[in-house]
Structure formats: structure tokens, C-alpha cells
Amino acid sequence: MSAGDGLSTADHRRVSDYIGRVAGIQLPDYKRKLVEARLRKRMRATGHGDFSDYLNFALSPAGESVEQIMLVDALTTNKTDFFREPGHFQFLERYLRARLEKAPPDRPLRVWSAACSSGEEAYSLAILLSELALEFQRLEFRIEATDIAPSMLDKTRQGIYPEDRVTPVPLELRKRYFLRSRDPVKRLVRMGPALRSHLNVRPVNLISDDYGPDGHYDIIFCRNVMIYFNQTDRASIVQRMNRALVPGGLLFVGHSESIRSYQAGFISEEPAVYRKRD
């Protein structure tokens, strides 16, 4: 079967079973055209003209070291914005301000932006926390920015975005934290070195990788990713994130997501915000 033919049912099942097993991402039959379009990009990159031949290569030991990572990268969906779902950031600012007004922190705040995509969420958190640190000078923080897709991690490390991507950020904050390209034609901005210094960017597979020591994080953002997982994987992720949080730590999920069925160990603070029981 040539690339001119569509992705067969059997090959769609092969790739969807693999992605579901290693990354937890569900690719049902109605997404076949999407899968087909993304596979064609990898086929062109590897010089394969046939879906079956490409999958034979990618899913073989010969493809294990590099191509399987690129296959997962190609089939992940990455949608994010600066200060997406702004109510979460408003809640977090109120919550942290109340804590900081009661007592200064005795250690750096530990934050995890899980499934960070191209980094806008992590940098939004860095801006919010940097602003609070101007007021509460003993506040220090570190943000773990993780994703399964190498291309998204590269974009996060670079911290370079088109100007129209940063419009949700108030102008005053853009002037304080962003660098504009010297070439006005490119219309690009880069996150300033102070923001970038707060991020530790690394790969994490939420299905198979370790989440770090128990009780490590004060705040976890894991938004708009669990919708791609089955219920068993969602429950496992929520339980493991509960263990990764300090008592009283916060978990933020997407507004289109719910952990109500498996939120034991959490108290709902407001829509899509959960606090670990003390």
C-alpha cells in the first residue's frame, strides 16, 4: 500500500495500540484522518512511501532509539496559550498572597507544569510568581516544565514566540519580562533570562515515568491533557500526583476535565482546582 492510499484499519490499530500503551493517548477510529496526516510527515522525514513499511520500521528495534520518540511527538496534540483559563492564575495569586502575608516561606516554592506543551503555561507561572517575588522578597521558586514531546521541550527551552502569541500578557509585564527581536520583520519575542532561569525543562511520560519523591511539589498544573487518557490512566495519574504533592498542595486541571470520580485525597477548592488533604 502506497502513501497515496489511506491508513488501513489494521495499521491504524497498530499505531493507536502502541501510542495508547506507551503514552496513554487515545486515538479512536474517528481520529484516523488526523493520525494519517501526522504519519505522512514522519514518512517523508524517514523516506518511507508506505504506511505499513513506515510502521514496521518505527515499531521495530531499529526505530526504538529515535523514531519511536518522534512518532509519539508527531501524534501528541499541543494547544496552549499564555494565561490560558485565567481564573486559575487569579486563584493562585490570591491563594499565595494570603499564605505569604501570614508568614514568609522557609524554602523555595516547588511548581510542576506537567504536559507543558510549548511552554506558555510554565512561563505564565514564572511571570505570576516573579511579580509576587517583587512584593514578597523572600519568595523563591522553581518550576519543572515537562512534556513527552521533544519538539515541545525544545520550544520551551528556547522561549521564543510570535508577537501575537503573547497578547494575553499585559503590556507592562511584556516590557518587564520579554525581549523583542532586533529584526522587526520577524515579530518575535523571547522570554527574558530571569524567567528562563526559573524553569527546569525535561521530558516526562505521565504514564510510565517517575513523578519524583512523595510530598515534593506545592503546586501542580496538569491541564487539558487527561482528556486524552482512558479512565484507568486518569485515575493513576491523579493518585500519583496526590502523592507527589505536599499536604495542602494544589492540583489544577482543565475546566473541561473532572477528577470527581477519583478525587479521594483531594478537596475541591473551586472548579478544576483541588487541594490535597492535610
C-alpha positions in Angstrom: 0.0 0.0 0.0 1.5 3.4 -1.0 1.2 6.7 0.8 -1.4 7.7 -1.8 -3.7 5.1 -0.2 -5.3 5.9 3.2 -4.2 4.5 6.5 -5.7 1.0 6.8 -7.8 -0.2 9.7 -5.1 -2.6 10.7 -2.3 0.0 10.6 -4.4 2.5 12.5 -5.0 -0.2 15.2 -1.2 -0.9 15.3 -0.3 2.7 15.9 -3.2 3.5 18.2 -2.4 0.5 20.3 1.2 1.5 20.6 0.5 5.1 21.5 -2.1 4.1 24.0 0.3 1.7 25.6 3.4 3.9 25.9 1.8 7.4 26.2 -1.7 6.7 27.3 -3.1 8.8 24.4 -6.4 7.5 22.9 -6.6 7.6 19.1 -10.0 6.1 18.3 -11.1 5.4 14.7 -12.7 8.9 14.2 -9.2 10.4 14.5 -7.8 8.2 11.7 -7.5 11.1 9.2 -5.6 13.1 11.8 -3.3 10.2 12.5 -2.8 9.6 8.8 -1.8 13.3 8.2 0.7 13.3 11.0 2.2 9.9 10.0 2.8 11.3 6.5 5.1 13.9 8.0 7.2 11.2 9.6 7.1 9.1 6.5 8.5 12.0 4.5 11.2 12.6 7.1 12.3 8.9 7.1 11.9 8.3 3.4 9.1 5.7 3.7 6.4 5.8 1.0 4.1 3.2 2.6 2.3 3.3 5.9 2.9 -0.3 6.7 6.6 -0.1 5.8 7.0 3.0 8.0 5.2 1.4 11.0 7.3 -1.8 10.5 10.4 0.4 10.8 9.2 2.7 13.6 7.9 -0.1 15.8 10.9 -2.3 15.3 14.1 -2.4 17.4 15.7 -0.3 14.6 13.2 2.5 15.3 13.4 2.3 19.1 16.2 4.7 19.8 14.9 7.7 17.8 11.9 7.2 15.6 9.5 5.9 18.3 10.1 9.2 20.2 9.4 11.2 17.1 6.3 9.1 16.4 4.9 9.9 19.9 5.9 13.6 19.3 4.0 13.6 16.0 0.8 12.2 17.5 0.5 14.3 20.6 -1.8 17.4 20.5 -0.3 20.6 21.7 -2.6 23.5 22.4 -1.7 26.2 24.9 -1.7 29.9 25.5 -0.2 32.4 27.9 -2.5 32.7 31.0 -5.0 30.2 29.5 -8.0 29.8 31.7 -7.1 33.0 33.6 -9.3 32.1 36.6 -6.7 29.6 37.7 -3.9 32.2 37.8 -6.2 34.6 39.6 -7.0 32.0 42.2 -3.3 31.0 42.6 -2.3 34.6 43.1 -4.9 35.1 45.9 -4.0 31.8 47.5 -0.3 32.5 47.6 -0.7 36.1 48.6 -2.8 35.0 51.6 -0.1 32.5 52.6 2.8 34.9 52.2 1.0 37.6 54.2 0.7 35.2 57.1 4.3 34.0 57.1 7.4 34.2 54.9 8.4 31.0 53.1 11.0 28.8 54.7 12.1 27.2 51.4 11.7 27.7 47.6 8.2 27.0 46.2 8.2 23.9 44.0 5.9 24.0 41.0 5.3 21.4 38.3 3.8 22.3 34.9 3.0 18.8 33.6 2.5 18.4 29.9 3.7 21.9 29.4 3.5 21.8 25.6 5.5 24.7 24.1 6.0 26.4 27.5 3.4 29.2 27.6 1.8 27.8 30.8 5.2 27.5 32.6 6.2 31.0 31.6 2.9 32.3 32.7 3.5 30.8 36.1 7.0 32.3 36.2 5.6 35.7 35.5 3.0 35.4 38.2 5.5 34.2 40.8 8.1 36.8 39.7 5.5 39.5 40.3 4.8 38.2 43.8 8.5 38.0 44.5 8.8 41.7 43.9 6.4 42.2 46.7 7.4 39.3 49.0 11.2 39.4 48.6 11.8 36.1 50.4 9.8 34.2 47.9 11.9 31.9 45.7 10.6 29.3 43.3 11.5 26.6 40.8 9.2 25.4 38.0 9.6 21.9 36.5 8.3 22.2 32.9 7.8 18.7 31.5 6.4 17.1 28.4 6.6 13.9 26.4 7.3 15.6 23.0 10.9 16.6 22.2 9.8 19.3 19.8 7.7 21.0 22.6 10.6 20.8 25.1 12.9 22.5 22.5 10.4 25.3 22.1 10.1 25.7 25.9 13.8 25.9 26.3 14.1 28.5 23.5 11.3 30.6 24.9 10.7 32.3 21.6 7.2 33.1 20.4 5.4 35.2 17.7 4.3 38.5 19.0 0.6 37.6 18.5 1.0 34.7 20.9 1.9 36.9 23.9 -1.1 39.3 23.5 -2.8 37.8 26.6 0.1 39.1 28.7 -0.4 42.8 29.9 1.9 45.2 28.1 3.6 46.3 31.4 4.6 42.6 32.0 5.7 42.1 28.4 8.1 45.1 28.8 9.4 43.8 32.1 10.0 40.1 31.2 10.2 39.8 27.4 12.8 40.6 24.8 11.8 41.8 21.4 13.6 40.6 18.3 16.0 43.1 16.8 14.5 42.3 13.4 11.1 44.0 13.4 10.1 41.9 10.4 10.3 38.7 12.4 7.9 39.9 15.0 9.2 37.6 17.6 9.7 37.9 21.4 11.9 35.9 23.7 11.4 35.2 27.4 14.0 37.1 29.3 16.8 35.3 31.1 15.3 35.9 34.5 12.2 34.0 33.5 14.1 31.2 31.8 16.3 30.7 34.8 13.3 29.6 36.9 12.5 26.7 34.6 13.9 23.2 34.6 12.8 21.7 31.3 12.9 17.9 30.9 11.0 15.0 29.4 8.4 13.2 31.5 5.9 10.5 30.3 3.0 10.8 32.7 2.1 7.1 32.1 5.5 5.4 32.7 7.9 7.9 34.3 8.6 8.6 37.9 7.0 11.8 39.4 9.7 12.3 41.9 9.7 11.9 45.7 6.4 11.9 47.6 5.4 15.3 49.1 7.7 17.2 46.8 5.5 19.8 44.9 3.5 22.6 46.3 1.6 23.2 43.1 0.9 21.0 40.0 -0.7 22.2 36.8 -1.9 19.3 34.7 -4.4 20.9 32.5 -6.2 19.7 29.3 -4.2 16.6 29.0 -6.2 13.9 30.9 -9.0 14.2 28.3 -6.7 12.2 26.1 -6.3 9.3 28.5 -8.7 6.5 29.5 -10.3 6.3 32.9 -7.7 3.9 34.3 -4.8 6.1 33.3 -6.5 9.2 34.6 -7.1 7.6 38.0 -3.5 6.5 38.2 -2.2 10.0 37.2 -4.4 11.7 39.8 -3.3 9.3 42.6 0.3 9.7 41.7 0.1 13.5 41.7 -1.6 13.3 45.0 1.4 11.5 46.4 3.8 14.0 44.7 2.1 17.0 46.4 2.8 18.3 49.9 -0.2 18.1 52.3 -2.3 21.1 51.3 -0.7 21.3 47.9 -2.8 22.3 44.9 -3.7 20.4 41.7 -5.0 22.4 38.7 -6.8 20.5 35.9 -8.5 21.8 32.8 -12.0 23.2 33.1 -13.2 20.6 30.6 -11.8 17.8 32.9 -13.1 16.4 36.1 -11.4 14.2 38.7 -14.6 13.8 40.7 -14.7 10.0 40.2 -11.2 9.6 41.7 -10.6 12.7 43.8 -10.2 10.8 47.1 -7.4 12.6 48.9 -8.4 15.9 47.5 -10.8 18.7 48.5 -12.4 20.8 45.7 -11.4 24.4 46.2 -13.2 25.8 43.1 -13.9 24.4 39.6 -10.8 22.5 38.4 -8.8 23.3 41.5 -8.1 20.7 44.1 -6.2 20.8 47.4 -4.6 17.7 48.8 -6.0 16.8 52.2 -3.7 17.6 55.1 
